């Protein structure tokens, strides 16, 4: 092996063997931002739990396309929870414990999608407030995270509303026969 300029590594054995993790910040974290992160974590876990419950309910109603979609949404919410936890740790905090909202029962897909819509709207509202606050106090990393999550939740809301619209269009095209007992 020959030396090359800008060669990665270190002369100390093992010193560069592992990637360097971002260090937790040393200044006191903004308690308002930690509050937003904590509430967001609870809402994300609650939404993920809710989507998994809706997936199971959809399976029992034999609505497999919706069941798969709900599992995808749940996974996205859990990925958001991971990003939030990473941000909390970067600020020197750990999640204190989340209080989850119970999953809402739904007897049909319209009810299920409406409950999902409400969860997405709650997340969008929180991320909108958190984004604005972070921008106002100049917390660039928090602003970047909250902005990203705000956009992703808006995308999820559009997806849920699209499923609802698609369902209504399918119902209009294939109406359930009305039975007459006269």
Secondary structure, 3 states (H helix, E strand, C coil): CCCCCCCCCCCCCCCCCCCCCCCCCCCCCCHHHHHHHHHHHHHHHHHHHHHHHHHHHHHHCCCHHHHHHHHHHHHHHHHHHHHHHHHHHHCCCCCCCCCCCCCCCCCCHHHHHHHHHHHHHHHHHHHHHHHHHHHHHCCHHHHHHHHHHHHHHHHHHHHHHHHHHHHHHHHHHCCCCCCCCC
